[in-house]
Amino acid sequence: MKRTTLLAFTLLSATSCFAASDISTYIVNGEDVDVADYPSTVAFFLDTIEYDGYYYTGSFCGGTYLDSTHVLTAAHCFYDDEEARLFTVAVPYLQNESDYPYDVQRIRISEIYYPDDYASDASQLYPNDIAIVTLEEAMSSGSAITRADSEDYRSTEESFLAVGHGNTATGVDNADSLQAASLTYVANATCQKAFSDGEALTSKQICFTGDYSEASGLKNAVCNGDSGGPVYWQNTDTDTLTQVGVTSFGPSICGNASSTVTSVFTELTDYADWIDEVLDGQIEPTLTSTEDERESYFSESSVAGSGSDSSTDESTIASLSSSGGSFGSLWLLILMPLAMLRRRQR
């Protein structure tokens, strides 16, 4: 994903305990993988092609296939962001980000669901950071995730994989392909000690660390752009990949070698009933997105940066967030990859 880093992040190295300002949502030390092996993956892009001929390079969040019209992701990918609500397209079964927007299926979203008790609050470590989006039409490729029916996988003896199109290090993305990295389970009692607000961590969140690479100087981890994507448990008993979590946050320096935790996910087993109720139509959407709203948006104003010289093939977007500065540092870090996407004309 093409991004520019705006801030220098400071690590509280003296205690190896991360404050809210040292946390980010963000595959570090990953390897290119074949999307055919991970057919449930979905990428989200900002796209205004039908309205002004422009699209934004690089996905800003990931997700996974629940059924042909529903994608599982993180609440923070869409919370309080008008442009993300209106102009996001889902791209299933994406091998390379450079394939977008040509020769891929682009589907606009129509509804967004997330729990009423989701908190966009760094000091609370973003509890209930899970969302489901409904698509305007069915995905023509991909397959549904397998969900766990217990938490027996919570063991350092089990194998896990994080998958996504996110950054390969903080402020760096030198991979075009879908990537995966192995992770190791970290008990919540240990995870709590990694963050200054660790007491806010709940049993509905699951933590991981990763192997250290001498080549990169980093541990395996998720990074910016991986938000909303999956962590899979490699279930050797059934020889299946079972999704157990949704990427939520981690230390602001992706894969920080001094941290005991590199990645924190929202755990799916705790939301099984909520997911089923959304899929069964028993819950009203939190947000909706319509064609009339998109047309009205362009008739009243333009997406930030769209007023630049249209003859220029590429221009930098100053900000895509409508949230202003009212949120904490963690939220600003989450929004950073979205705020600095590159905008191109089709």
Backbone torsions as a table, in degrees:
resi	resn	phi	psi	omega
1	MET	NA	134.6	-177.3
2	LYS	-84.6	117.7	-178.6
3	ARG	-143.2	161.9	171.4
4	THR	-123.1	130.5	179.6
5	THR	-79.8	133.7	-177.5
6	LEU	-102.0	-28.5	-172.6
7	LEU	-121.7	149.6	170.1
8	ALA	-94.8	126.3	-175.3
9	PHE	-94.1	140.2	-178.6
10	THR	-106.0	129.0	179.2
11	LEU	-96.3	134.6	174.8
12	LEU	-81.5	73.7	-170.5
13	SER	-70.4	-22.2	-176.1
14	ALA	-61.8	-35.4	-177.4
15	THR	-114.3	-7.5	-173.3
16	SER	54.8	28.6	179.5
17	CYS	-117.6	125.9	-169.8
18	PHE	-97.3	129.9	175.1
19	ALA	-82.4	172.6	-178.4
20	ALA	-56.5	-36.1	-178.6
21	SER	-73.6	-8.0	-179.1
22	ASP	-110.0	26.8	-178.4
23	ILE	-120.5	144.1	176.9
24	SER	-146.4	155.6	172.7
25	THR	-94.1	125.5	-179.9
26	TYR	-142.1	NA	NA
27	ILE	NA	125.8	-175.6
28	VAL	-95.3	135.6	-175.0
29	ASN	62.5	27.8	-178.4
30	GLY	-81.7	166.1	175.0
31	GLU	-120.8	145.3	176.0
32	ASP	-60.6	136.2	179.1
33	VAL	-130.6	161.8	179.6
34	ASP	-86.8	124.9	-179.2
35	VAL	-59.2	-24.0	177.7
36	ALA	-61.8	-23.8	177.3
37	ASP	-84.8	-13.2	179.9
38	TYR	-134.2	61.6	-170.5
39	PRO	-71.1	-6.4	179.6
40	SER	-87.3	-6.2	-175.7
41	THR	-73.8	143.3	179.2
42	VAL	-135.2	142.5	177.2
43	ALA	-115.3	143.4	178.0
44	PHE	-109.1	130.9	178.2
45	PHE	-124.2	151.9	167.5
46	LEU	-89.0	134.2	-167.9
47	ASP	-153.2	118.4	176.7
48	THR	-120.8	29.6	-175.3
49	ILE	-55.0	-44.9	-177.0
50	GLU	-68.5	-14.8	-172.8
51	TYR	-108.6	-36.3	178.9
52	ASP	-141.0	6.0	176.6
53	GLY	82.1	8.6	-177.4
54	TYR	-110.5	155.7	170.6
55	TYR	-141.5	165.6	-175.7
56	TYR	-110.1	126.1	-176.5
57	THR	-74.4	139.5	177.8
58	GLY	86.2	134.8	176.9
59	SER	-75.0	146.3	-179.6
60	PHE	-100.1	-18.0	176.7
61	CYS	-154.1	164.0	175.7
62	GLY	-115.1	177.5	178.0
63	GLY	-166.9	-177.6	178.3
64	THR	-140.1	153.7	-173.9
65	TYR	-76.5	115.1	172.7
66	LEU	-90.2	-50.7	167.8
67	ASP	-149.1	-174.7	-169.8
68	SER	-64.0	-17.6	-179.5
69	THR	-123.4	8.6	-179.6
70	HIS	-131.4	132.9	-179.3
71	VAL	-122.5	133.0	177.3
72	LEU	-88.4	136.7	-178.7
73	THR	-157.0	-163.1	179.4
74	ALA	-103.1	143.6	179.8
75	ALA	-61.8	-36.9	-175.0
76	HIS	-66.4	-14.8	177.7
77	CYS	-67.8	-23.8	-174.6
78	PHE	-126.4	-11.5	-173.6
79	TYR	-60.6	124.3	173.2
80	ASP	53.8	38.5	177.1
81	ASP	-131.9	106.5	-173.7
82	GLU	-65.4	-41.1	-178.2
83	GLU	-66.7	-40.4	177.4
84	ALA	-63.3	-40.1	178.6
85	ARG	-63.5	-43.1	-172.8
86	LEU	-86.2	-36.0	-166.2
87	PHE	-118.3	15.9	175.7
88	THR	-78.0	138.6	168.8
89	VAL	-120.9	144.5	176.1
90	ALA	-97.2	136.6	178.4
91	VAL	-124.0	105.9	179.7
92	PRO	-79.9	156.1	168.1
93	TYR	54.9	48.7	-175.4
94	LEU	-95.5	120.2	177.4
95	GLN	-80.9	-55.6	-176.8
96	ASN	-121.9	136.6	178.7
97	GLU	-62.6	-29.4	-179.7
98	SER	-69.4	-12.1	175.8
99	ASP	-71.2	-19.1	-178.5
100	TYR	-84.3	138.7	5.5
101	PRO	-97.3	10.5	-175.9
102	TYR	-93.0	145.8	175.1
103	ASP	58.8	30.3	173.5
104	VAL	-134.2	160.4	174.5
105	GLN	-87.9	122.6	178.2
106	ARG	-109.8	120.4	-176.6
107	ILE	-127.3	124.8	178.3
108	ARG	-75.3	153.3	179.1
109	ILE	-93.1	149.9	-179.6
110	SER	-117.2	-26.0	-179.0
111	GLU	-143.0	149.5	176.2
112	ILE	-130.3	130.7	177.8
113	TYR	-120.4	134.1	165.6
114	TYR	-148.7	158.0	-175.4
115	PRO	-61.2	146.7	178.8
116	ASP	-61.3	-26.9	-177.4
117	ASP	-97.2	16.8	170.2
118	TYR	-64.4	135.6	180.0
119	ALA	-122.4	119.9	175.9
120	SER	-85.6	70.9	-170.3
121	ASP	-143.4	115.6	-178.7
122	ALA	-61.3	-39.2	-177.3
123	SER	-66.9	-19.7	176.4
124	GLN	-98.2	2.2	-179.5
125	LEU	57.5	39.5	171.4
126	TYR	48.4	63.2	179.0
127	PRO	-67.7	150.5	176.1
128	ASN	58.6	39.8	-178.1
129	ASP	-83.2	76.3	-178.0
130	ILE	-146.4	145.3	-179.5
131	ALA	-150.3	159.2	172.8
132	ILE	-129.7	132.7	175.0
133	VAL	-112.8	142.0	174.9
134	THR	-97.9	138.5	-178.3
135	LEU	-99.2	152.5	-179.5
136	GLU	-70.0	-24.2	176.8
137	GLU	-145.9	165.8	-175.0
138	ALA	-75.1	145.5	173.1
139	MET	-72.5	136.7	-176.6
140	SER	-94.3	-4.3	179.3
141	SER	-143.3	163.9	-178.7
142	GLY	100.7	174.6	178.1
143	SER	-149.5	157.9	-172.6
144	ALA	-72.1	151.4	176.8
145	ILE	-70.0	158.4	166.7
146	THR	-99.7	129.8	-179.7
147	ARG	-105.7	146.0	178.2
148	ALA	-75.7	147.6	176.9
149	ASP	-107.0	5.6	173.8
150	SER	-154.7	177.6	179.6
151	GLU	-111.5	32.3	179.9
152	ASP	-65.2	-15.9	-179.1
153	TYR	-75.6	-9.2	-177.5
154	ARG	-71.5	82.3	-178.3
155	SER	-157.1	145.1	176.6
156	THR	-71.5	-10.6	179.0
157	GLU	-83.0	-14.8	-178.2
158	GLU	-87.8	160.4	-178.4
159	SER	-109.9	137.8	-178.2
160	PHE	-133.2	152.5	178.3
161	LEU	-132.9	130.3	169.2
162	ALA	-98.6	139.4	-175.1
163	VAL	-131.7	137.8	177.3
164	GLY	177.5	179.4	178.3
165	HIS	-108.4	18.2	-173.4
166	GLY	-76.9	-174.6	-178.5
167	ASN	-60.2	152.4	177.3
168	THR	-93.3	-9.7	172.9
169	ALA	-166.9	170.3	-179.6
170	THR	-60.2	119.2	179.6
171	GLY	74.6	9.0	-176.5
172	VAL	-129.5	132.7	172.3
173	ASP	-141.2	96.7	-178.7
174	ASN	-111.1	22.6	178.1
175	ALA	-125.7	133.9	178.6
176	ASP	-95.4	-31.1	-173.8
177	SER	-80.2	158.1	166.8
178	LEU	-56.6	136.9	-178.6
179	GLN	-128.3	159.3	176.5
180	ALA	-137.4	149.9	176.5
181	ALA	-141.7	141.4	179.2
182	SER	-78.1	145.0	179.5
183	LEU	-129.8	159.7	179.3
184	THR	-122.6	133.0	-177.7
185	TYR	-62.4	139.8	174.6
186	VAL	-124.0	127.1	180.0
187	ALA	-62.3	148.5	-177.1
188	ASN	-60.0	-34.5	179.9
189	ALA	-62.2	-36.4	176.4
190	THR	-75.6	-40.3	-178.9
191	CYS	-60.5	-40.3	-179.1
192	GLN	-57.0	-34.4	-176.8
193	LYS	-74.1	-11.9	-178.6
194	ALA	-81.5	-14.3	-176.2
195	PHE	-126.0	142.3	-178.8
196	SER	-64.1	-26.8	176.3
197	ASP	-104.2	32.7	-172.9
198	GLY	-59.7	-24.7	179.2
199	GLU	-64.3	-16.8	178.8
200	ALA	-78.7	-15.3	178.9
201	LEU	-62.5	136.8	-177.6
202	THR	-116.0	170.7	178.1
203	SER	-70.0	-8.4	177.6
204	LYS	-87.6	4.1	177.4
205	GLN	-120.1	146.6	-178.5
206	ILE	-129.6	137.1	-171.2
207	CYS	-115.0	155.1	-179.1
208	PHE	-144.0	157.9	166.4
209	THR	-124.3	-175.2	-179.1
210	GLY	-148.7	165.1	178.1
211	ASP	-64.3	147.2	178.4
212	TYR	-86.2	135.6	176.9
213	SER	-108.5	122.5	176.7
214	GLU	-66.9	-29.1	-179.1
215	ALA	-64.8	-42.5	-177.4
216	SER	-98.0	-20.7	-174.7
217	GLY	74.3	16.5	-175.7
218	LEU	-128.6	161.2	172.4
219	LYS	-93.1	154.9	175.0
220	ASN	-57.0	137.1	-176.1
221	ALA	-166.7	166.9	165.7
222	VAL	-86.3	163.9	-178.3
223	CYS	-147.6	-179.8	-177.8
224	ASN	-51.2	132.6	-178.3
225	GLY	99.1	-16.8	177.5
226	ASP	-86.0	-10.3	-177.9
227	SER	-49.4	138.0	178.9
228	GLY	86.3	-15.5	-179.3
229	GLY	-78.5	179.8	-170.8
230	PRO	-96.7	156.0	157.6
231	VAL	-117.9	126.3	-177.6
232	TYR	-104.7	139.6	169.6
233	TRP	-90.9	126.0	178.3
234	GLN	-85.3	89.7	-175.0
235	ASN	-75.8	101.8	-176.6
236	THR	-72.1	-22.7	179.4
237	ASP	-67.9	-37.2	-178.2
238	THR	-109.8	-3.2	-178.6
239	ASP	55.8	44.7	179.9
240	THR	-130.6	159.8	170.5
241	LEU	-96.2	120.4	-178.7
242	THR	-113.4	122.6	179.6
243	GLN	-76.2	126.5	-179.3
244	VAL	-114.9	-12.0	-178.0
245	GLY	-155.8	164.3	176.1
246	VAL	-116.4	128.5	-177.3
247	THR	-58.5	126.1	-178.1
248	SER	-117.8	-64.6	-178.0
249	PHE	-157.2	176.1	177.2
250	GLY	-169.5	-180.0	176.3
251	PRO	-56.0	147.0	-174.4
252	SER	-63.5	-28.2	172.2
253	ILE	-90.8	104.5	-175.2
254	CYS	-56.5	129.4	177.2
255	GLY	70.7	22.2	-176.4
256	ASN	-51.2	120.7	-174.0
257	ALA	-66.5	-21.5	-178.4
258	SER	-88.3	-5.7	-177.8
259	SER	-91.1	140.7	175.8
260	THR	-78.6	-12.3	179.8
261	VAL	-132.9	132.8	178.3
262	THR	-112.4	-16.6	-173.3
263	SER	-153.2	134.9	176.5
264	VAL	-123.9	134.4	-175.8
265	PHE	-125.0	151.8	168.3
266	THR	-78.6	127.3	-173.3
267	GLU	-86.7	129.6	-171.0
268	LEU	-72.0	-34.0	-175.1
269	THR	-57.0	-32.0	-178.4
270	ASP	-74.3	-11.1	-177.4
271	TYR	-119.1	16.9	-176.6
272	ALA	-58.0	-46.5	-179.0
273	ASP	-65.8	-42.9	-179.7
274	TRP	-62.4	-43.5	178.3
275	ILE	-60.0	-46.1	-179.0
276	ASP	-64.4	-38.1	179.5
277	GLU	-66.3	-38.4	175.9
278	VAL	-63.9	-47.5	-178.5
279	LEU	-63.8	-30.2	-179.7
280	ASP	-85.9	0.2	178.5
281	GLY	76.4	22.4	-177.6
282	GLN	-90.3	-7.0	-178.1
283	ILE	-122.8	138.3	177.0
284	GLU	-76.5	144.2	179.5
285	PRO	-64.8	146.9	175.6
286	THR	-72.6	-40.1	-179.2
287	LEU	-139.0	154.0	173.9
288	THR	-128.4	163.7	179.5
289	SER	-141.6	123.8	-176.1
290	THR	-126.3	160.8	177.6
291	GLU	-63.5	-38.5	178.5
292	ASP	-60.7	-40.2	178.9
293	GLU	-66.1	-39.4	179.9
294	ARG	-66.3	-42.9	178.6
295	GLU	-65.5	-39.2	178.5
296	SER	-65.0	-39.0	179.2
297	TYR	-58.6	-43.6	-178.2
298	PHE	-76.8	-23.8	177.9
299	SER	-77.9	-25.5	-177.5
300	GLU	-98.3	-31.9	-178.5
301	SER	-158.2	178.7	178.3
302	SER	-123.8	157.5	174.4
303	VAL	-62.1	140.7	-177.0
304	ALA	-50.1	127.0	178.3
305	GLY	96.4	-14.3	-175.0
306	SER	-75.4	-8.1	177.1
307	GLY	-84.1	2.3	179.5
308	SER	-73.3	168.5	-177.3
309	ASP	-54.0	116.2	-175.4
310	SER	-70.1	-11.2	178.5
311	SER	-80.2	-11.4	178.5
312	THR	-82.9	128.4	-176.4
313	ASP	-69.5	-28.3	-175.7
314	GLU	-143.5	132.8	178.4
315	SER	-139.6	150.5	-178.1
316	THR	-86.3	132.4	177.4
317	ILE	-86.1	124.9	-177.5
318	ALA	-70.0	-43.6	179.2
319	SER	-161.6	140.1	176.2
320	LEU	-115.8	6.2	-177.0
321	SER	-96.4	133.3	175.5
322	SER	-93.5	7.0	-173.6
323	SER	-84.4	-9.1	-179.8
324	GLY	64.2	-143.7	-177.6
325	GLY	-112.9	24.8	-171.9
326	SER	-80.9	-11.9	-176.2
327	PHE	-99.5	166.2	-179.2
328	GLY	-72.6	176.4	-175.9
329	SER	-60.7	-36.6	-180.0
330	LEU	-59.7	-44.1	179.5
331	TRP	-62.5	-40.1	179.4
332	LEU	-63.5	-37.1	178.4
333	LEU	-67.5	-37.5	177.8
334	ILE	-61.6	-41.4	-176.4
335	LEU	-76.6	-16.0	-172.8
336	MET	-55.0	-47.9	-179.1
337	PRO	-62.2	-32.9	178.6
338	LEU	-69.9	-36.0	-174.7
339	ALA	-74.0	-19.8	-174.5
340	MET	-120.7	26.7	174.1
341	LEU	-64.8	157.4	176.9
342	ARG	-94.5	138.4	-174.1
343	ARG	-109.0	125.3	-177.4
344	ARG	-126.0	153.8	178.3
345	GLN	-95.6	135.2	-179.4
346	ARG	-77.1	NA	NA
